[in-house]
Amino acid sequence: MTRIDEAARRAYWTEQMELGYELIQQVLAFPFRECGEGFASLRDAVEGSGVEMQFSDSKIAGQLDRVYFMRESLVKDVITIGREMNARGWILKIEDCYRSLEMQGQLVRKPELFDIILKMCIWENNGELPSVELVFRRATVLVANIPKFGTHMSGSAIDISVFRRDDGSEVWRGNPYLEMSERTPMRSPFIEPDALQNRLDITEMLEKHGFMHYVFEFWHYNKDDALGHLETGRTTPARFGPVHWDPQTNRVTTVDNPHELLNPLPVLEREIAAALERAKAKAL
């Protein structure tokens, strides 16, 4: 990579992350009126539907299993999308659905992700250790450190990959889930043309059913929340907001303070120190 190329990549990364942070402010200001709709199991809905669909079996953070539940009214849309992908010779893989506040908070601190974000911030900062404020801004765009912005906490989002039915190979989007770099935004100019076309073809299939893409991550789609309304130009309050979900009763309760940071700056400062120690250990 030449210095000119690296400078262009760094400038693009910074621009996109700042645009992402501006979008966050718009989402935080956008109204929602939680409708109280319950959740349904996407896994259960797939069984007996005749749709071939895959689900990630990795842990989301620590020992926490992924929760393949989402708002009831959205499940049928995902099944339809999966069926249409099958007809095209593809298999939809669900990487993630609902996340509780605890899961989301742990995900922000997950070493595999946090270390990459810090590394990107150091790169952006020309090799110097960035401020905790910069790390906070980047982590919020990429991992949603605020409930109102994290549509997984609303039960209205899915993270996806796509594979081919004939040979099991991935429909390549330039990088696998979960990439954190200047190649991450949906229309990054630093991915190959074929990969961009795959991203756009997949997006078209989801947006046909109202699942809008998150501009700054090529794997994330959401519907009927504040972010989705902004993406589609709707001005009415969104019907889904961040909730606590009780799987025993299937009742949802609106999060008391949807703007409260899941990981305040002092926590991120400790995580930065821990990440630097991990980096030192790897270098030995």
N, C-alpha and C positions, 0 to 999 in steps of 0.2 A: 504494500500500500504506500503510495507516495504521500508526501506531506500535504500536497494540495487536496488529494482525495480524502485523507484523514480529516483535514480541516473542514471539508464539505460535509463529511459524515457527522462531525462534532456539531457543526452549525445546525444541521437538520435535526439532530437529536434534541438540542437545546430548544430550537423553535417549536418542535412538536410537543415536548414536555411542558413548555410554557403555555401553549395553546390548550393542552389538556388541563392545566391548572385553572385557566380561565373558564373552561367548560364546567369544571367542578363548582366554581362560584355561581354559575348560572343554574346548575342543578340544585344547589343548596337553597337558592332563592325561589325555586319553582314550587308551587303548591301541590300537595297531594291530599287526598281524602281517602284514607284507608277504608276499603270496602268490607274487610273482614272475611273475604273468601278463604276457605280452607285449602289444604294441600292434598295432592294425590301422588301416588307412586308411579314414576315413569317406568320403572322396571316392570311392575305388575301390569301396566297398560300395554307394554310391548308383548308380554306373554299372551299368546292366543290371537294376536292381531295379524299374524302372518308377515310382520315387518322384521327384517333382519337389522338389528342394531347392537352396538357394542357399548360397554361401560368400562371406564377405567377402574382398575382394582388397586391402585396405589393409595397410600394414606395422604390426606390433605396436609396435615402438620402433626408431627409427633406420632401418636397412636390413634388419631381421630380418623374414623372411616368417612368416606364421602357419603353424602346423603342425597340419593337420587329421587327426591321429592320436589315438587314445584306447585304453583297455584293450579287448582283443578282445571280451570278453563283453558290453560295453556298446554296441558298435556296432549289434548287431541291434535293441536297444531303441530307439536313435535312429532307425533306419530305420523301425521300426514306428510311432513317433510321427510321423515325417514322412508316412507313408502315411495315417494317420488324419487328419492336418491337411489333406492333399490332399482327402480325402473330404469334409471340412467346407468346402472351397473356399479353403483357406489354403496358404501355402508357408512351410515352416520355413527360416529363414536361420541358418546357423551363423556366429557372429561370432568364436568362438575355441574351441580345444580344449586340447591339451597345451601347456604352457610349460616350458621348461627353467629352471633357477635363473638362468641368465644373462638369459634373456628376461624373467623376472619382476622381476629386479633392475633392469633397464633400464626396465621399464614403470613402476615406482614413480617413477623419475627423469624420465620422459617429460615435457617441458615443458608440453605441452598438458593433461596431467592434473595434474601437480604444481602448476602455477600456479592451477588451479581449486581444488584442495584448500587451498592456502595462502590464497587469497581467501576461501574459506568459513571458515577458521579465524580470519582477521582480522575477518570479519563476526560470527562467534560471540563474539569477544573485544571487541565494541563498538568496532571500528575500530583497536584497538591491535595491535601486532605480537605474535603469540602465542609462547609458549615452544616450543623444539624438541620438548619432551616432548609437548605437545599435538598438534603436527603429526605426530609419530610415531604417536600413538594413532589419529588420524583416518586417516592413510595406511594403517595396518595393517588397519583395518576395511574400507576401500574398495579397497585394491589389494594386500593380503596381503604384508606385508614379512617374513613368517616362513614357511619352507617347509611346516611341519606344518599351518598354517592354509590355505595356498593350494592348494585342491584341483585347480587346473589342473596343478600340479606333480606331482600323483598320477596324472594322465591319467584322472581320473574326473569331470571337469566340462565343461560347455559353457556358453558365453554365446550367447544367441539373440535374434533379432528374428523377427517373423512378418509376412507380406504376403498380400494377397488375390490369388487366381489370375486373377480376371476382369479387374481393372484395374491390378494391380501396386501398389496403394496399401498403405501400412503399416497393420496392425491396431494402432491407436493405443493406446499404454499411458501416455499423458500426456506422454512425452518420448521421444526416440529414444535408442538405445544410443549413447553412454555418458554418462549424466547423473550429475552430482555435486551434489546439493542436498537440501533437505528433502523434495523430491518423489521421491527415489531409493528409500527403503524400500518394500517391496512394498505395504503397506497404508497408505501415506501419506494423511493426511486432506486434503492440499493438492492432490490431483489430482481431476479431474472424475469423476463417477460412472460414465460410460461407459468411461473409461480404466481405472478400477479393475476393472470387470467384465471387461474384456478381459484384464487381468493375471490375474485369478482363473480365467477360462476356460482360458487357456493353461497356467496352473499345474496345473489339474486334469488336463489331458491328459498332462503330463509326469509328475506324481506317480502317475498310474495305472500307470506303468511303473517306478516306484521312483526317479525323478529328483526329489529334493527341492529346494524353492526356498530360496535364501539370503535370510533375512528382510530384510536391509538393502540388497539390490540386486534390482531387479525383472527382471533379465535372466539371472541366474545360477542354474544347476541342477547338482546333483552327486549321486553315488550310490556307496554301498559304501565310503566313507572315514569318518574319524573324525567329520567334521561331519555326514555323512549318518546315521550311527548315532545321534548325539545328537538329530538332528531327528526320528528315528523311534522313539526311546526304546529302542533296542537297547543292551544292556550288554556283549555279546561284543566282542572286539577286531575292529576294522575290517580288511578284507583288503587295502585299498589305502592306501599312504602315499606321501610324496614320494620320487621316484626320479630317478636319472640314466638316460636311455634311449639305447641305442646303436642307431640306425636301420639299421646295417649287419648286425648280428647279431640284432636285436630282443630283446636282453637288457636287463633292468632291474636296477639296483643301488640299494639303499636309500641315501638321503642319510645321510651319517655323523652329522651333527648337525642334525636337523630343526627344532630350536628356535633355531638361530643366525640373527641378523638378516641379511637380504640387504643392507640399507643401515643401518649403525650410525649413532648420533646425530651424530658428526662429519660424516659424509657428508650427512645431512639438513640440518645447519647450512649447509654449502656450497651445497646446493640452494636453501635459503631465500634466501641472499644472491644467488644467480644469478637466482632468480625476481623478487626485488625490483628487480634491475637491468633485467630484461626489462620490468617494469611501468613503470619510469622511462623507458625508451626509447620505449615505446608512447605515453607521455603527452607526449613532445616534439613 
